[in-house]
């Protein structure tokens, strides 16, 4: 009975405040969330969670290998939920989350990504999810960290801890949007550190670093360098994002 009443109230509220599909803008049906069924079925999924070697992982590892201590670094796995490019309307998903405060969408798509990772043998032994942190001034101004919201959804779907107390951004960096690959690398180099309060555990086997969009991998690589200051090479560090800038 309560479910019927709840559904009725939701239907009534949507008459007054109809919800729209993030991608196409069409009014959502009662059982649709954030995307209409057509846009959901056309979501350009990467399926990277099914392959340890893919174009996202290769791009990330290419950056890692430029580090001075790269000889001890094992191949890092990487996965994204969907492909992102500037002409596709699916770019509006991370845009809505990052710039319009659509936190429920962040959780929704984070869970979607998490379910796919949880079904993969590659990520079945992940012990914790760590979001790429924002500098405190930027988080204070925005009111939230979109990577943390997505990571919360991933962690919930994978049924593993979300840790926001380990990695921190020690200095504010310029926006990466219009920088070259080389400038992006320099911009975030040394920008991340480990919290002084964190006490390393010896039972950690696999860490999942999470962000909203993967472009060059410079930010993720800088985070990995910071994490390596407390986690030895035998601890796997993988990355997962909602979107990957590239084409199928």
Rosetta blueprint (number, residue, H / E / L):
1 X L
2 X H
3 X H
4 X H
5 X H
6 X H
7 X H
8 X H
9 X H
10 X H
11 X H
12 X H
13 X H
14 X H
15 X H
16 X H
17 X L
18 X L
19 X L
20 X E
21 X L
22 X L
23 X L
24 X L
25 X L
26 X L
27 X E
28 X L
29 X L
30 X L
31 X L
32 X L
33 X L
34 X L
35 X L
36 X L
37 X H
38 X H
39 X H
40 X H
41 X H
42 X L
43 X L
44 X L
45 X E
46 X L
47 X L
48 X H
49 X H
50 X H
51 X L
52 X L
53 X L
54 X L
55 X H
56 X H
57 X H
58 X H
59 X H
60 X H
61 X H
62 X H
63 X H
64 X H
65 X L
66 X L
67 X L
68 X L
69 X L
70 X H
71 X H
72 X H
73 X L
74 X L
75 X L
76 X L
77 X L
78 X E
79 X E
80 X E
81 X E
82 X E
83 X E
84 X E
85 X L
86 X L
87 X L
88 X L
89 X L
90 X L
91 X H
92 X H
93 X H
94 X H
95 X H
96 X H
97 X H
98 X H
99 X H
100 X L
101 X L
102 X L
103 X H
104 X H
105 X H
106 X H
107 X H
108 X H
109 X H
110 X H
111 X H
112 X H
113 X H
114 X H
115 X H
116 X H
117 X H
118 X H
119 X L
120 X L
121 X L
122 X L
123 X L
124 X L
125 X L
126 X L
127 X L
128 X E
129 X E
130 X E
131 X E
132 X L
133 X L
134 X L
135 X L
136 X H
137 X H
138 X H
139 X H
140 X H
141 X H
142 X H
143 X L
144 X L
145 X L
146 X H
147 X H
148 X H
149 X H
150 X H
151 X H
152 X H
153 X H
154 X H
155 X H
156 X H
157 X H
158 X H
159 X L
160 X L
161 X E
162 X E
163 X L
164 X L
165 X L
166 X L
167 X E
168 X E
169 X E
170 X L
171 X L
172 X L
173 X L
174 X L
175 X L
176 X L
177 X L
178 X L
179 X L
180 X L
181 X H
182 X H
183 X H
184 X H
185 X H
186 X H
187 X H
188 X H
189 X L
190 X L
191 X L
192 X E
193 X E
194 X E
195 X L
196 X L
197 X L
198 X L
199 X L
200 X L
201 X L
202 X L
203 X L
204 X L
205 X L
206 X E
207 X E
208 X E
209 X E
210 X E
211 X E
212 X E
213 X E
214 X E
215 X L
216 X L
217 X L
218 X H
219 X H
220 X H
221 X H
222 X H
223 X H
224 X H
225 X H
226 X H
227 X H
228 X L
229 X L
230 X L
231 X L
232 X L
233 X L
234 X L
235 X L
236 X E
237 X E
238 X E
239 X E
240 X E
241 X E
242 X E
243 X E
244 X E
245 X E
246 X L
247 X L
248 X L
